[in-house]
Amino acid sequence: MSLAGALIAGLIVSLLPLSGAESRWNTLAPAGAGFTVEVPGESQPGDKPGHYVYIAGDWSYIIQVDSNSETIRESVANHESVPIAVYLDSLRGSMLKGANATQRSSSTVSVEGYPSVLFSYDGQANGQAFRGTNRIVVTEDHLYLIVAIGPPGPSENPDVERFYRSFHLVRSATESPEASRTATTGPAAGLAARLAGPMASVARLITEEKLRPQVDDLVQRAPPAQKLGDKWNASHPAWPRARESFTRRIAMVADAYAQTGELEQNLDAQLGALPPSDALALAGALNGPAGGAIVRETASMLFVTTIMADEPNGPKIGEPAWYARLRGLRSQFDARVGSSLPPADRSHDADVKQFMDGKTHQLSLSLWNAVVGKASTSIEGAANLEVFDDREAILKEIAAAVDGGK
């Protein structure tokens, strides 16, 4: 917990305010640190490794890089979202407490597919008010803390926006080329082209379903609709249009992600890392007569299990309500997945069951989890950030929907 609140508290006391520094921009890309970012103002001297401070006007910009514990590295590598979320929330709470600050906003985001949290806060140090924004990013190798602290003001600082938007992760030059080898040759050749479309569709469905309760809550609490009182619910004529203010942006983010090629690159790398015997077994199953049915069943299973695992207050396994939820999600999958997956074909049920009972099924499920998990995390994080950034426009759209839906 070397990035706990004491760090932020010390920065606030020592760095605010220092006005008059020129907002000249430079690119910071320390060798081996795994990131690049644009920074304004002048670099401040320091003797702490992995600690970078810049001053521009009344604002301080800080990047702190730490190494991760073995447990966190494994959780990130295995896409274990729950322990990472708990870890990030613990860091966020420690920083707010150490700075004696009050949180203004917080959102779960991702940075190029890696778990992250972005939060802003207000506080006071030495009798002086301050406002800050922190982003915490966790990768397999590093823990990044990106901070901007300055005086409170009525509007956002464009330098702060540029600072955060310019932060990017970069692959270390010391990484082995083997880590990025692809599946363009060998037994797995051709599988990436077959699986990319179905995986992208499942990632999109998972993101939409996971964000559904959040979207409904945001629509329910939207200030423009509060004047309607108890009449404001899902049965109100304006509700679908208000909800579309969010879902349209989620769809836009998913479409933009599909154009990045990130899913295909990750899938190709995952396939290329398979031992030849495993790649041969998977290719044999998916290229056979039952291949389409196997792909569809794997996709459906991943969608259902991911959503149900994300419902801590859902029905217990084995209860009638649990089976009802499972059947309902399977029906949702069939209705929404579209033409990107092979059509349902019950003539191969016996072959599908044999595959699901075998070792290759576990191999296939791990592959789907790795690729779809990273894709859905990227889409969800970007969607949350898009909603956060576009909140004023969203509120205007909801207000127009409410006024037009009387």
N, C-alpha and C positions, 0 to 999 in steps of 0.2 A: 504493500500500500504506500509506496514511496511518492505517489502522486496525490496524496490525501490533502485535506483542506489547509494544512499548515503552509503548503506551498503557495496556494492562492492568497491566503491571508498575508503572507510576507510580500508577495508581489504587489498587492493592493497598497500596503503601507509604504513601500519603497519606491513605487513607480508612478504614483498619481499625486498631482499632475505635473507634467513636464511640458509646458507649452512652447511653441515657437519652432520646433524641429520641422524641417522641410519634408514634404511627402514625396520624396524621390523613391521610385520603386526599383527593387532588385529581385533577382531570382535566387532563392536559397535552395541548394540541393547538396547537402553534405554527403560525402562519399560513405557508402555503406549504411546510411541511415534509412534508406528505403522510401524517401519522400522528396517531393519538390513543392515549393510554395512561393508565391510572390509576396514580398514584404515591403512595407513603406518605411521611410525614415531612416534613422541611423542605428546601426548595430551597437548594442551596449556590451562592454567588456564583462567577461565572467570566466570563472575557472571550473564550472561544473560541466562535465561531458554530457552531450546530448541536450543541452539547455541553450535556447536561442531567444534573445530579447531584442526587440526593435521599438523605437519611440518615434511617433509622428504626431505632432501637435499635442493634444491632451490625451492621446490614446497610446496604450502599450499593447504590443503584439508579441505573444510568447508561444514558442513551440518547445515542448519537453518530450524527449524520446527515452523510454525505458525498455528493458528486456522483460519478457513474460516468464512466468513460472512454467514448469513442464505441464502442469495440469491445465493451465489456460491454453497453452499451445496445442495440446491434444484436443481440447474442446472446440477450438476454432477450426482445426484441421478436419474434425469429424462433424462439423456443422451442428454442434449441440447447442441449440438456441437457448434453452432454458438456463443452464448454468452461466452462459455468457451474459444473458439479460440480467440475471441476478448480480453478477459481478459488476456490470456497468452501472446498474442502479445503486449498488453499494458505493462505488466511486463517486457518483453524482451526489449522493447524500453526504458523503464525507467532505466533499469540496464545499458544498453549501454550508454545512455546519462549521467547518474550519474558517470560512470567510464571514460567518455570521450574516449570511445573505438570505434574501427571500426570493424564491424562484418565481420567475415571470412566465416562462413557458418551457416545455420539454417535449421532444419528439424523438421517436426511434427512427434512425436513418441508417443508411449504409453508405460506405465510401468504396466505390468500385467493387461491390460485393462483400465487403468486410463489415462486421457488426460495429455499430457506432451509436452514440447518443448525442444529441445537440440540445443544449439548454441555456436559457438566459436568466439573469437574476439582477436584483438591486440590493445595495447594502450601504453601509457607512463605516468609514475607518478614519480614526483621528478627527472626528467631527466633520468629515467631508463625504458627501454622497458619491456613489459610483454606480456604474452599470457595466455588466459583463456578459459575455457569451462564451461558452465553452463547448468544444467538441472533443469527445473521447473516441478513439478508433483502436480496435484490437485486431491484429493480424497474427499469423502463426509465430512471428518473430518479435514483434514490437508492440508496445503500448504507446499510443500518441496522445498527447494532450495539446490542443490548439486553443489558445485563449486570446481574447481581445477585451481590454478593460479601459474604460474612460468615464467621463462625466455623464450623468443622465441628460437626456434631451428629448424633445418632442417627436423627433423623426429618426429613422435609421441612418447610420453613417455609411456612405457609399464605399469608403475605404475598408470598412469591416466586411461589407458584402464581397468586395473583390478579394480580400484576404482569404475568406473561407471558400469561395468558389474556386480559387486557384490552387487549393491544396489537392495534390494527387499522390497516390502511391506509385512507386516504381520498383521494378524487380532488381534486386541486388546484383551487381556485376559478378559476385562470387557464387551465384547459384549455378548449379550444374546444368549444362545443356540437356542432360538426360531428363530433367524435370519437365521440359517443354516438348519432348518428342511426341509425334503425332501417330495416328493410326492409319496413315495413308497406305501402308503396305502390311502384309501379313494376314493372319486369319481374320482379324477384325476389320479389314478393309471393306468399306461399303456400309458398315453398321451405323456410322455417324450420320450419313445421309438419310438412313431409314428412321433413326430415332430422334433426330433433332426436332422435327415438326411436332410429333407427339409430346416430347418433353416440354417444348415451349408452350403448348396448349395447356398442359397440366400445371406448369408454373403459373400461368396466367389465372387459371381457375382457382388454384390454391390462394393466390394473392387476393383475388376478388372476394373469396369466401371468408378469408381471415379478416379482411378489412370491413366486411359487412356490418358487424356490430358497432365498430368504431364510426362508420359512416352514419348509421342510424342514430347513434348518440349525438353526433355533431349536428345532424339535421334537427333532431329533437330540441337541442339546446341553442339553436341559432337565434341570436338576438332579434332579427327582423320578424320572427314568427312568435315571439313570446306574447305579443298582444292578443293572439288567438286563444291563449289559455288552454283549457282542456280539449278544445276543438282541434288543437294541433297534434295530430297523430297520423299513422300510416293510412288511415281511411280518408284523410283530407284530400280534396282534388289537387291541391298544390304540392303535396308531398312528393310524388314521383318526379316532378320538375325540379324541386329543390334538391332532391337526392342526386339528380343527374349532374348538378354542379360539381359533385365529388366524383361520381363514377365516370364521367366523361374525361376527367383529368387522369384517373387511374388507367383508363383505356389508352389514353394518349401516351402515358409513360410506358405502358407495356408495349405499344407499337414502336416507340423509340428504342426501347431495349432490344427488341427483335432485330433492329437494324445494326446494332453494334457488333454482332458476331461473337459476343462473349460466350454465349451458351455453346455455340458450335466449337469454339476453341477449347472450352473446358471439357466438353464431351470427347473431342478428339484426343486430348491429352489423357483423359481417364481411360479411354480404350487403348491408347498406345502403351499405358503402364501395365496393362493386364499381362500375366504370364501367358505364353503361347497356348498352353493347354486349356486355360480358362477361356481365352478368346475364341479358340476353335470350338469349344462346347457351346458357347453363347451364340456364335455365328451359325452353328449347325441347327440350334433350336429355332432361331428367328428367321432363318432362310428356308425352313421346312414348310410343309403345308399348313401347319398350325401357327406359323410365325405371327400372322396378323392378329389372331385371337389371343396369343400370349402377350403381345404388346398392349392390346386393349385391356386385358385383365390386369396386367402389371400397373398400367396407368391408373385404372380405376381404384385398385387397392392402395396405391400411394396417395391419391387424392383423399380417399376416405380416412385412412389411418392418420394422415397429417392433420386433417381438420379435427378429428375426434381427439387426438392427442393434445390439441391446442385448446380444448374445452375442459379446464380443470373442474368446473362445476357441472359437467355433463353427467349423464346416467352412468351407473357402474356397469362394468362388464358382466354380461349374463342376464341383466335385468330386461324385462320386456321393452322398456323405453330405449335401452341400448340397441336392441335389434331393430327397433323402429327407426332410430336415428341412422343406423347403418344403411337400412333399406332406402331411407329418404335421400341420403347423400349419394348412393349409387344411382338413384333415379335422376338426381340433379346432374350428375356426371354425364349420364346418357343423353340428357336433354340439352346440355350446354356445350359439350365438347366439340361438336361440329364435325367437319369432314377431314380434319387433320389426322384422325385416327382411323384405322381399318374398321369397317362396319362390324357390328356384333354378328357372330357366326357360331351358333350352338352346335354345329356338326363336329366341332373339334373339342368338345368339353372333356372327353377322356384324355386327349393329348395335353390339354391345358392343365388338368389336374395332376397328371404325371409330372409335368414340368414344375408345377408349384410345390410338389412334394420332394423335389430333388435338390441337389447342391447348387446347380446352375441358377435356380431361382434366387437363392440368397446372393449370389454374385450379381445377378441382374438387378435385384432390389437395391443393393449397395451402390451400383452405378447410377440408378435413377435418383436415389437419395442425394448423392453427391452433386449431380448436375442440376436437378430440379431444385434442390435446396438452395444452392447458391443463386440460381436465377430468380427464384421467388423472393429471396432476401434482398436482392438488388432492386427488383421491381417495387417491393413494399417500401424499402427505404427511400427510393427516389419519389414514389408517390406521396409519402408523408412529407417529404421536403417540398414537393410541388404544391401540395395543399397549404403548407405553412407559408410559403413564399407568396401564394396567390390568394391569401385569406380575404383581402379587401374586395377583390373582384368576385369571390365566391359569395360573400355576404350581400353584395349588390344583386347578384343573380337570384339568390334566395329571396331577397326583398321583392324583386320583380315578380317572382313566382307566387309569393304570398299575396301580393296586391292584385295579381291577375287571376287568382284562384278563389276569390270570394264568391 
